[in-house]
Amino acid sequence: MRDLLILLALSTAVSSCRQADSAPPPASERERDSTIGASRLPGAQGVRGALRASDSADARRAREDTAGQN
């Protein structure tokens, strides 16, 4: 009986030290927009276009930055 109580106490202690159900990290705005753009929701095509425009602007800024460093 004593061994059973010790085992119960140890298992309770170990299980209480365990992390709670850890949720996945929140998605970034880019990831959410990309998910919406890939869906068939109304307006998804507009979201895809906005993401393409943002990618294009980022690429242009990167080219301008590297050109300015030379």
C-alpha positions in Angstrom: 0.0 0.0 0.0 2.8 2.3 0.9 4.6 1.7 -2.4 1.3 2.5 -4.2 1.0 5.8 -2.4 4.7 6.7 -3.3 4.1 5.8 -6.9 0.9 7.9 -7.0 2.7 10.9 -5.4 5.6 10.6 -7.9 3.4 10.3 -10.9 1.4 13.3 -9.8 4.6 15.4 -9.3 5.9 14.4 -12.7 2.7 15.1 -14.5 2.3 18.5 -12.8 5.8 19.6 -14.0 4.8 18.8 -17.6 4.1 21.8 -19.8 0.5 22.5 -20.5 -0.8 21.9 -24.0 1.4 24.3 -25.8 -0.4 26.1 -28.5 1.5 26.6 -31.8 3.0 30.1 -32.1 0.7 32.7 -33.5 0.9 33.0 -37.3 2.5 36.1 -38.7 0.4 38.5 -40.7 2.2 37.3 -43.9 1.3 33.7 -43.1 -2.3 34.5 -42.4 -2.6 36.5 -45.7 -0.9 33.8 -47.6 -3.4 31.2 -46.2 -6.3 33.5 -47.1 -4.8 34.1 -50.6 -4.6 30.3 -51.2 -8.2 29.8 -50.2 -11.3 30.1 -52.4 -12.8 32.8 -50.2 -14.2 35.9 -51.8 -11.5 38.5 -52.1 -8.7 35.9 -52.0 -7.5 37.0 -55.5 -7.1 40.5 -54.2 -5.0 39.3 -51.3 -2.8 37.3 -53.7 -2.3 40.5 -55.8 -1.4 42.5 -52.7 1.1 39.9 -51.7 2.7 39.9 -55.1 2.9 43.7 -55.0 4.5 43.6 -51.6 7.0 40.9 -52.8 7.8 43.0 -55.8 8.4 46.2 -53.7 10.6 44.2 -51.3 12.7 42.9 -54.1 13.1 46.3 -55.6 14.1 47.8 -52.3 16.7 45.0 -51.9 18.1 45.7 -55.4 18.3 49.4 -54.6 20.0 48.8 -51.3 22.7 46.6 -52.9 23.2 49.1 -55.7 23.6 51.9 -53.2 26.3 49.9 -51.3 28.7 49.8 -54.4 
